Each structure stands twice: as structure tokens, then as C-alpha cells.
Amino acid sequence: MRPDVMNVRRAESETLKDRKVCHGAKREAFGNGVVLGLPYSLLAFTENASSSWAMTVNSERVKPDEKAVSVAVKQIEWLFENKTEAETSVGLDGGYGNVGFFSELKGKKVFAVARMRNDRTMYRRPTRRAGGRGRQAKYGEKFKFNEAQSLGEAEEIIEFEDEKHGLVRIEKWSKLRFRAAKEVVEIEVIRSQIRLEREKPPKPRWYGIHNGSEEPTELKRCYQTVKHRWTIEPSNRFRKERLYAESPKFREAESSDKWLKVSQIIEWETYLWRENAKDERMPWQKEMSEEKLTPWRVLKSLALNLQEVGEFSPEVLPRGKSKGWEKGRVRSRPTKYKIKLKGKKKPKLIQKVE
């Protein structure tokens, strides 16, 4: 499962109440990465890492007084309460690999892997003082991702050959802590390296793991969780361009929520019908088997299967005359709403590391 935020652009909708300033691609808004619209947290199901199918299981709008991290935690908790498969995993991008996300997962029976910054600093467990007198330290030695001297030896190391990423090496460290003011947030951390057979392999990437189950953490399971993560990106593009997630210009945010629910149903119907679809392609496009058809190919093949699907339009109703505007009803302009920008963050009191 993959949570991600999809922004529905509504830059010129001044009468839409719950608009927010959202983070988008750098090509948006003069390269500043700013989008005005409605952000939706989507929890998507991915079956194959090399496929572009990622069907939405749960969609929730991130309201102005909410954070995407908090909404994602609620969706993940709902998923593990209603899951049917034993090895259900959740993979997240770098926007969730922070203390705010892992602190909300504390105590919850979920399995989540989130990418973390390559320059982050964690802390080991402190060693207790002899005699037990005085205030015990909260943090131990520093664990810097970009300093090899502070890492030490990994607790577990595996190496294997992957069809797509070549020689892969994964190392795990456990019982590492964030620097938090109120509570202790402890997670497991892995370092993933791919293409080790090359002279200059890519830089390693770091991931944080929250394992709320009683089973030990399997490194191959973490790797597969991360590998399935990218499929939600082409799916978001498919939702916007072919399922028209951004086309309707509703005046109320609740109507936009319902439209996204309808597109979610269409998305699943397209996925379940893909085995019966006939591939229609351009001369320069590669031929695909029925099992590997993309969402774009399945929708394009609908014209060839209309006889099996049937007619979509209902019976034509007779033309009637509109009643028009009621006499005596007052006309009024819709209310315009300003976007509330977040103020500057207040400086936090950081505890002294002992």
C-alpha cells in the first residue's frame, strides 16, 4: 500500500472555501513548487512493482486545520484494522520520514517504511550510569547517515541480485532515536545500495521502519515495499488526465470529494476489466499482452468492446421548458474566501544532549 498526496488545482476559484497552499512540482507557479487547490491523501494498492496500476483504496481530503501526516496515519490504521493479507506493508516517500510521522505511529500495530533524508542525525540508546544516581541521559552517541565513522557495524546485512536494480545490499540498524522534546521515538533504519556491480554505483538511500507487529523485520520485505512505491506517480497522472479529477469546477469542496469517490470506482472497474480488453495501439507502440495492459491502453480499447459493454446513455427524455429564476428571489454574489497562509514557526526549546 502506498499513501501519497494528490493536489487538485483550483488556482482561480476564489469562492472555494477550503483551498490550501499545496506543495507541487517545481514546474508549477513559476518554478516555486506551489499549487493552490485541494490536497487529497490517497491510499493506493499496488500489486506489481513494474506495473502502472495503483488503485485507490481510501481517499481523504486534507482540510486546512489538518496535516497530511496525520491523515495518512489514520488511513494506515484503518488499513491494518480491515486487512485480509498477513504481510501487508505501507511504503511512503520522504515527506513522511520524520519524527512527526513516526511519533503518531508509536504503539500502533502497523508495518510502514518511509524514506529519510541522507543527512539526518539519529541517536543510539544511552548507557546507564553506574550506581543509577542522578538524571539518566535520554540520548546516546550520534548516528549520522552521512558520516561512516558514526555508523559502526550493522546488525544485519543481506546481498542479492535483482532483475531491475542489479546487485543490492541492505544493512539494518535498530533502536535508533529521534531528537524529540517530549517523548522517545525509536525506530529501525536501513541503508539500501543498488547497482553495486558498477564502478560508480548510485548514492545509498536511507529508510525508517516502524514494525508494530511481533514478527522480526525482514529486509527483503522492506526492499519489496520500497520497490512498489513508484507506481502511484503514473497513477496520479492517469487520474488527472483520463479520469478528469481536476476538470469539474465545483463551488464546494464536499462536491469535489464525491467526484473523486466516483473516479475511484471507475478506476477499480477499469482494473478488473483489463483482462477482457483488446489492445489497440499506434504503429510505433509496442505490443502488450492482456496481463500487461496499462490503464491508458484499457481505456483506449473501449471503442472496440462497446458491443460487449453495452450502451452507457439512458433513454432520451422529452425536452421541457425551464421554469427560470423564481420571481422575488434575491440574487447574491457568492462569498469569496482568502487563503490562510501559515505563520512562522515558533522556536522550540531543544533539550541539551547529554
Secondary structure, DSSP 4 states (H G I P E B T S, - for coil): -EEEEEEEE-TT-TT-TT-EEEE--TTSTTTT-EEEEEEEEEEEE-S-TTS---EEEEEEE--TTS-HHHHHHHHHHHHHHS--SSS--EEE-GGG-SHHHHHHTTT---EEEEEE-TT-EEEPPPPPPGGG-SPPPS--SEEETT-HHHH---SEEEEEEETTTEEEEEEEEEEEE---SSS--EEEEEEEE--TTSSSPPPPEEEEEEE-SSSPPPHHHHHHHHHTGGGHHHHHHHHHHTS-SSS---SSHHHHHHHHHHHHHHHHHHHHHGGG------TTSPP--GGG--HHHHHHGGGGGHHHH---S-PPPPP-----SPTTPPP-PPPP-PPPPP-PPPPP-PPPP-
